[in-house]
């Protein structure tokens, strides 16, 4: 499976997980110019959540969460600002950044949801 394909698999698993847990998906793969993209944007009740999905088939190169570096967090913040600028009609009482880390195992995917993972 290609890197792109495995990333999409992770996003599909994360989207399903969020919906099953009562989140309402607002956007997927929102791209903001040269800065990059946010994997998922969803409402958790009245909170607008920007979700970074990290998927690994193995932990050979570390856990999925370890790849969300300070630089990546700064990029996600910048893209979130772009999202709010482009989608001015979308608002919330609160905003937060979550990370969903997914690892494959012989028993199926292991999902770790880090709510309010960074500022």
N, CA and C atoms as an extended XYZ file, in Angstrom:
357
Properties=species:S:1:pos:R:3:atomname:S:1:resname:S:1:resid:I:1 pbc="F F F"
N         0.852       -1.179        0.000 N   UNK     1
C         0.000        0.000        0.000 CA  UNK     1
C         0.893        1.236        0.000 C   UNK     1
N         0.565        2.219       -0.821 N   UNK     2
C         1.357        3.441       -0.894 CA  UNK     2
C         1.150        4.293        0.351 C   UNK     2
N         2.055        5.257        0.535 N   UNK     3
C         1.917        6.182        1.663 CA  UNK     3
C         0.597        6.925        1.575 C   UNK     3
N         0.255        7.370        0.353 N   UNK     4
C        -1.007        8.089        0.142 CA  UNK     4
C        -2.194        7.184        0.476 C   UNK     4
N        -2.133        5.936        0.017 N   UNK     5
C        -3.222        4.993        0.273 CA  UNK     5
C        -3.379        4.671        1.741 C   UNK     5
N        -2.257        4.493        2.437 N   UNK     6
C        -2.356        4.186        3.865 CA  UNK     6
C        -2.845        5.401        4.641 C   UNK     6
N        -2.469        6.605        4.212 N   UNK     7
C        -2.980        7.817        4.850 CA  UNK     7
C        -4.485        7.931        4.709 C   UNK     7
N        -4.981        7.644        3.519 N   UNK     8
C        -6.434        7.670        3.289 CA  UNK     8
C        -7.137        6.599        4.121 C   UNK     8
N        -6.500        5.434        4.268 N   UNK     9
C        -7.083        4.384        5.107 CA  UNK     9
C        -7.213        4.888        6.541 C   UNK     9
N        -6.177        5.530        7.042 N   UNK    10
C        -6.221        6.078        8.392 CA  UNK    10
C        -7.319        7.111        8.545 C   UNK    10
N        -7.478        7.973        7.550 N   UNK    11
C        -8.523        9.003        7.623 CA  UNK    11
C        -9.910        8.377        7.595 C   UNK    11
N       -10.076        7.309        6.826 N   UNK    12
C       -11.368        6.616        6.789 CA  UNK    12
C       -11.689        6.004        8.153 C   UNK    12
N       -10.704        5.376        8.762 N   UNK    13
C       -10.894        4.796       10.098 CA  UNK    13
C       -11.221        5.902       11.103 C   UNK    13
N       -10.488        7.012       11.048 N   UNK    14
C       -10.709        8.120       11.980 CA  UNK    14
C       -12.085        8.748       11.782 C   UNK    14
N       -12.481        8.949       10.534 N   UNK    15
C       -13.801        9.540       10.251 CA  UNK    15
C       -14.893        8.654       10.840 C   UNK    15
N       -14.811        7.351       10.597 N   UNK    16
C       -15.801        6.408       11.118 CA  UNK    16
C       -15.827        6.454       12.649 C   UNK    16
N       -14.651        6.470       13.262 N   UNK    17
C       -14.540        6.532       14.722 CA  UNK    17
C       -15.227        7.794       15.268 C   UNK    17
N       -14.945        8.934       14.640 N   UNK    18
C       -15.538       10.190       15.116 CA  UNK    18
C       -17.058       10.173       14.992 C   UNK    18
N       -17.560        9.741       13.840 N   UNK    19
C       -19.012        9.702       13.630 CA  UNK    19
C       -19.663        8.758       14.644 C   UNK    19
N       -19.049        7.613       14.881 N   UNK    20
C       -19.596        6.660       15.860 CA  UNK    20
C       -19.606        7.241       17.274 C   UNK    20
N       -18.745        8.240       17.505 N   UNK    21
C       -18.684        8.868       18.826 CA  UNK    21
C       -19.399       10.214       18.870 C   UNK    21
N       -20.292       10.453       17.919 N   UNK    22
C       -21.175       11.605       17.967 CA  UNK    22
C       -20.645       12.882       17.341 C   UNK    22
N       -19.506       12.845       16.667 N   UNK    23
C       -18.984       14.032       16.002 CA  UNK    23
C       -19.705       14.232       14.674 C   UNK    23
N       -19.786       15.493       14.253 N   UNK    24
C       -20.382       15.823       12.960 CA  UNK    24
C       -19.262       16.371       12.078 C   UNK    24
N       -18.949       15.662       11.002 N   UNK    25
C       -17.861       16.050       10.112 CA  UNK    25
C       -18.284       17.267        9.292 C   UNK    25
N       -17.413       18.284        9.267 N   UNK    26
C       -17.669       19.516        8.523 CA  UNK    26
C       -16.846       19.538        7.240 C   UNK    26
N       -15.609       19.053        7.303 N   UNK    27
C       -14.729       19.087        6.136 CA  UNK    27
C       -13.699       17.972        6.247 C   UNK    27
N       -13.243       17.529        5.079 N   UNK    28
C       -12.186       16.528        5.000 CA  UNK    28
C       -11.100       17.056        4.082 C   UNK    28
N        -9.873       16.836        4.446 N   UNK    29
C        -8.720       17.215        3.630 CA  UNK    29
C        -8.789       18.667        3.157 C   UNK    29
N        -9.029       19.573        4.101 N   UNK    30
C        -9.065       20.998        3.757 CA  UNK    30
C        -7.645       21.478        3.485 C   UNK    30
N        -7.424       21.957        2.269 N   UNK    31
C        -6.111       22.446        1.851 CA  UNK    31
C        -6.129       23.969        1.843 C   UNK    31
N        -5.082       24.551        2.416 N   UNK    32
C        -4.959       26.012        2.446 CA  UNK    32
C        -3.634       26.398        1.795 C   UNK    32
N        -3.722       26.700        0.514 N   UNK    33
C        -2.559       27.152       -0.238 CA  UNK    33
C        -1.366       26.229       -0.090 C   UNK    33
N        -0.212       26.839        0.057 N   UNK    34
C         1.037       26.081        0.139 CA  UNK    34
C         1.292       25.516        1.535 C   UNK    34
N         0.439       25.831        2.488 N   UNK    35
C         0.673       25.414        3.869 CA  UNK    35
C         0.398       23.931        4.099 C   UNK    35
N        -0.521       23.377        3.348 N   UNK    36
C        -0.845       21.968        3.529 CA  UNK    36
C        -2.316       21.776        3.815 C   UNK    36
N        -2.626       20.692        4.528 N   UNK    37
C        -4.031       20.387        4.761 CA  UNK    37
C        -4.279       19.894        6.182 C   UNK    37
N        -5.529       20.056        6.576 N   UNK    38
C        -6.038       19.478        7.816 CA  UNK    38
C        -6.870       18.273        7.400 C   UNK    38
N        -6.640       17.160        8.069 N   UNK    39
C        -7.301       15.923        7.676 CA  UNK    39
C        -8.809       15.978        7.857 C   UNK    39
N        -9.253       16.362        9.036 N   UNK    40
C       -10.689       16.405        9.323 CA  UNK    40
C       -11.018       17.625       10.177 C   UNK    40
N       -12.200       18.178        9.929 N   UNK    41
C       -12.744       19.240       10.770 CA  UNK    41
C       -14.138       18.767       11.165 C   UNK    41
N       -14.429       18.804       12.467 N   UNK    42
C       -15.699       18.252       12.942 CA  UNK    42
C       -16.185       19.016       14.162 C   UNK    42
N       -17.482       18.923       14.391 N   UNK    43
C       -18.061       19.448       15.627 CA  UNK    43
C       -18.166       18.331       16.654 C   UNK    43
N       -17.716       18.633       17.861 N   UNK    44
C       -17.951       17.801       19.035 CA  UNK    44
C       -18.863       18.642       19.913 C   UNK    44
N       -20.162       18.416       19.792 N   UNK    45
C       -21.178       19.298       20.381 CA  UNK    45
C       -20.972       20.703       19.824 C   UNK    45
N       -20.658       21.697       20.675 N   UNK    46
C       -20.485       23.077       20.199 CA  UNK    46
C       -19.025       23.429       19.945 C   UNK    46
N       -18.134       22.474       20.038 N   UNK    47
C       -16.711       22.724       19.844 CA  UNK    47
C       -16.303       22.313       18.442 C   UNK    47
N       -15.629       23.224       17.729 N   UNK    48
C       -15.101       22.909       16.412 CA  UNK    48
C       -13.713       22.312       16.600 C   UNK    48
N       -13.523       21.115       16.063 N   UNK    49
C       -12.294       20.352       16.285 CA  UNK    49
C       -11.536       20.175       14.972 C   UNK    49
N       -10.258       20.554       15.000 N   UNK    50
C        -9.367       20.336       13.867 CA  UNK    50
C        -8.577       19.068       14.193 C   UNK    50
N        -8.684       18.056       13.333 N   UNK    51
C        -8.154       16.737       13.643 CA  UNK    51
C        -7.006       16.370       12.705 C   UNK    51
N        -5.884       16.050       13.302 N   UNK    52
C        -4.748       15.505       12.563 CA  UNK    52
C        -4.768       13.993       12.762 C   UNK    52
N        -4.748       13.253       11.660 N   UNK    53
C        -4.778       11.793       11.708 CA  UNK    53
C        -3.396       11.275       11.363 C   UNK    53
N        -2.884       10.401       12.218 N   UNK    54
C        -1.588        9.762       11.965 CA  UNK    54
C        -1.787        8.256       12.005 C   UNK    54
N        -1.374        7.599       10.946 N   UNK    55
C        -1.602        6.175       10.765 CA  UNK    55
C        -0.266        5.476       10.527 C   UNK    55
N        -0.066        4.354       11.180 N   UNK    56
C         1.154        3.564       11.001 CA  UNK    56
C         0.785        2.085       10.873 C   UNK    56
N         1.419        1.438        9.923 N   UNK    57
C         1.250       -0.008        9.786 CA  UNK    57
C         2.129       -0.740       10.786 C   UNK    57
N         3.179       -0.071       11.255 N   UNK    58
C         4.041       -0.652       12.283 CA  UNK    58
C         4.662        0.503       13.070 C   UNK    58
N         5.293        0.172       14.180 N   UNK    59
C         5.951        1.206       14.986 CA  UNK    59
C         7.453        1.229       14.739 C   UNK    59
N         7.872        0.678       13.617 N   UNK    60
C         9.295        0.639       13.270 CA  UNK    60
C         9.920        2.037       13.313 C   UNK    60
N         9.169        3.034       12.918 N   UNK    61
C         9.682        4.412       12.901 CA  UNK    61
C         9.072        5.261       14.006 C   UNK    61
N         8.570        4.630       15.046 N   UNK    62
C         7.981        5.344       16.169 CA  UNK    62
C         6.469        5.306       16.125 C   UNK    62
N         5.890        5.815       17.181 N   UNK    63
C         4.426        5.828       17.267 CA  UNK    63
C         3.875        6.920       16.348 C   UNK    63
N         2.616        6.798       15.960 N   UNK    64
C         2.021        7.828       15.102 CA  UNK    64
C         2.077        9.223       15.736 C   UNK    64
N         1.834        9.287       17.038 N   UNK    65
C         1.803       10.590       17.720 CA  UNK    65
C         3.140       11.322       17.644 C   UNK    65
N         4.222       10.567       17.641 N   UNK    66
C         5.547       11.183       17.639 CA  UNK    66
C         5.823       12.016       16.391 C   UNK    66
N         5.069       11.773       15.341 N   UNK    67
C         5.298       12.528       14.108 CA  UNK    67
C         4.595       13.885       14.107 C   UNK    67
N         3.825       14.186       15.147 N   UNK    68
C         3.182       15.505       15.240 CA  UNK    68
C         4.135       16.419       16.008 C   UNK    68
N         5.104       16.924       15.290 N   UNK    69
C         6.149       17.762       15.873 CA  UNK    69
C         5.642       19.178       16.112 C   UNK    69
N         6.447       19.985       16.780 N   UNK    70
C         6.072       21.392       16.997 CA  UNK    70
C         5.881       22.101       15.659 C   UNK    70
N         6.721       21.804       14.711 N   UNK    71
C         6.591       22.423       13.377 CA  UNK    71
C         5.260       22.030       12.734 C   UNK    71
N         4.899       20.756       12.830 N   UNK    72
C         3.627       20.288       12.281 CA  UNK    72
C         2.454       20.949       13.003 C   UNK    72
N         2.553       21.097       14.316 N   UNK    73
C         1.484       21.754       15.076 CA  UNK    73
C         1.315       23.202       14.627 C   UNK    73
N         2.415       23.905       14.402 N   UNK    74
C         2.342       25.299       13.937 CA  UNK    74
C         1.678       25.362       12.562 C   UNK    74
N         1.998       24.412       11.707 N   UNK    75
C         1.384       24.372       10.376 CA  UNK    75
C        -0.108       24.127       10.480 C   UNK    75
N        -0.507       23.207       11.340 N   UNK    76
C        -1.932       22.908       11.514 CA  UNK    76
C        -2.673       24.134       12.043 C   UNK    76
N        -2.063       24.853       12.975 N   UNK    77
C        -2.691       26.091       13.489 CA  UNK    77
C        -2.911       27.092       12.362 C   UNK    77
N        -1.905       27.253       11.516 N   UNK    78
C        -1.989       28.205       10.403 CA  UNK    78
C        -3.102       27.799        9.430 C   UNK    78
N        -3.198       26.511        9.139 N   UNK    79
C        -4.239       26.030        8.233 CA  UNK    79
C        -5.616       26.206        8.874 C   UNK    79
N        -5.722       25.993       10.175 N   UNK    80
C        -6.996       26.196       10.875 CA  UNK    80
C        -7.438       27.656       10.764 C   UNK    80
N        -6.502       28.580       10.903 N   UNK    81
C        -6.826       29.992       10.715 CA  UNK    81
C        -7.343       30.232        9.301 C   UNK    81
N        -6.706       29.606        8.324 N   UNK    82
C        -7.155       29.717        6.936 CA  UNK    82
C        -8.545       29.142        6.748 C   UNK    82
N        -8.811       28.017        7.400 N   UNK    83
C       -10.144       27.413        7.316 CA  UNK    83
C       -11.197       28.378        7.835 C   UNK    83
N       -10.933       28.975        8.988 N   UNK    84
C       -11.907       29.903        9.576 CA  UNK    84
C       -12.074       31.153        8.720 C   UNK    84
N       -11.018       31.565        8.038 N   UNK    85
C       -11.101       32.719        7.138 CA  UNK    85
C       -11.961       32.384        5.916 C   UNK    85
N       -11.699       31.234        5.311 N   UNK    86
C       -12.432       30.825        4.110 CA  UNK    86
C       -13.890       30.497        4.434 C   UNK    86
N       -14.119       29.889        5.579 N   UNK    87
C       -15.465       29.459        5.976 CA  UNK    87
C       -15.971       30.345        7.112 C   UNK    87
N       -16.109       31.617        6.834 N   UNK    88
C       -16.520       32.583        7.870 CA  UNK    88
C       -17.874       32.263        8.483 C   UNK    88
N       -18.706       31.535        7.745 N   UNK    89
C       -20.041       31.181        8.241 CA  UNK    89
C       -19.995       30.090        9.308 C   UNK    89
N       -18.868       29.425        9.449 N   UNK    90
C       -18.726       28.373       10.461 CA  UNK    90
C       -18.154       28.983       11.733 C   UNK    90
N       -18.843       28.764       12.821 N   UNK    91
C       -18.350       29.297       14.091 CA  UNK    91
C       -18.603       28.267       15.185 C   UNK    91
N       -18.019       28.540       16.327 N   UNK    92
C       -18.175       27.629       17.456 CA  UNK    92
C       -17.940       28.388       18.745 C   UNK    92
N       -18.414       27.822       19.843 N   UNK    93
C       -18.147       28.408       21.151 CA  UNK    93
C       -16.697       28.189       21.549 C   UNK    93
N       -16.156       27.042       21.140 N   UNK    94
C       -14.768       26.701       21.454 CA  UNK    94
C       -14.141       26.021       20.248 C   UNK    94
N       -12.816       26.045       20.229 N   UNK    95
C       -12.039       25.382       19.192 CA  UNK    95
C       -10.974       24.535       19.873 C   UNK    95
N       -10.601       23.426       19.215 N   UNK    96
C        -9.500       22.641       19.767 CA  UNK    96
C        -8.834       21.837       18.651 C   UNK    96
N        -7.653       21.321       19.000 N   UNK    97
C        -6.876       20.499       18.083 CA  UNK    97
C        -6.739       19.106       18.681 C   UNK    97
N        -7.165       18.103       17.925 N   UNK    98
C        -7.065       16.712       18.358 CA  UNK    98
C        -6.112       15.965       17.440 C   UNK    98
N        -5.544       14.899       17.957 N   UNK    99
C        -4.754       13.967       17.161 CA  UNK    99
C        -5.378       12.593       17.327 C   UNK    99
N        -5.608       11.932       16.204 N   UNK   100
C        -6.051       10.547       16.239 CA  UNK   100
C        -4.908        9.717       15.686 C   UNK   100
N        -4.360        8.862       16.558 N   UNK   101
C        -3.245        7.992       16.202 CA  UNK   101
C        -3.786        6.584       15.990 C   UNK   101
N        -3.421        5.994       14.861 N   UNK   102
C        -3.928        4.663       14.516 CA  UNK   102
C        -2.750        3.763       14.172 C   UNK   102
N        -2.725        2.606       14.803 N   UNK   103
C        -1.718        1.585       14.507 CA  UNK   103
C        -2.443        0.322       14.080 C   UNK   103
N        -1.922       -0.325       13.057 N   UNK   104
C        -2.488       -1.606       12.635 CA  UNK   104
C        -1.986       -2.695       13.578 C   UNK   104
N        -2.845       -3.662       13.849 N   UNK   105
C        -2.455       -4.835       14.622 CA  UNK   105
C        -3.169       -6.035       14.010 C   UNK   105
N        -2.781       -7.199       14.418 N   UNK   106
C        -3.416       -8.413       13.887 CA  UNK   106
C        -4.891       -8.490       14.280 C   UNK   106
N        -5.277       -7.766       15.329 N   UNK   107
C        -6.668       -7.739       15.778 CA  UNK   107
C        -7.452       -6.570       15.202 C   UNK   107
N        -6.849       -5.825       14.289 N   UNK   108
C        -7.500       -4.652       13.718 CA  UNK   108
C        -6.835       -3.385       14.206 C   UNK   108
N        -7.322       -2.238       13.773 N   UNK   109
C        -6.668       -0.980       14.141 CA  UNK   109
C        -6.804       -0.654       15.625 C   UNK   109
N        -5.730       -0.105       16.170 N   UNK   110
C        -5.728        0.420       17.536 CA  UNK   110
C        -5.808        1.930       17.412 C   UNK   110
N        -6.828        2.515       18.014 N   UNK   111
C        -7.078        3.953       17.879 CA  UNK   111
C        -6.846        4.631       19.220 C   UNK   111
N        -6.027        5.683       19.190 N   UNK   112
C        -5.828        6.536       20.365 CA  UNK   112
C        -6.254        7.951       19.979 C   UNK   112
N        -7.193        8.485       20.715 N   UNK   113
C        -7.728        9.827       20.430 CA  UNK   113
C        -7.214       10.791       21.490 C   UNK   113
N        -6.375       11.711       21.073 N   UNK   114
C        -5.810       12.710       21.971 CA  UNK   114
C        -6.597       14.005       21.805 C   UNK   114
N        -7.542       14.227       22.715 N   UNK   115
C        -8.344       15.452       22.671 CA  UNK   115
C        -7.515       16.609       23.208 C   UNK   115
N        -7.674       17.761       22.557 N   UNK   116
C        -6.964       18.968       22.976 CA  UNK   116
C        -5.470       18.670       23.070 C   UNK   116
N        -4.943       18.051       22.029 N   UNK   117
C        -3.565       17.553       22.010 CA  UNK   117
C        -2.523       18.669       22.042 C   UNK   117
N        -2.885       19.829       21.525 N   UNK   118
C        -1.965       20.983       21.544 CA  UNK   118
C        -2.777       22.241       21.374 C   UNK   118
N        -2.116       23.373       21.570 N   UNK   119
C        -2.775       24.685       21.494 CA  UNK   119
C        -2.511       25.337       20.187 C   UNK   119
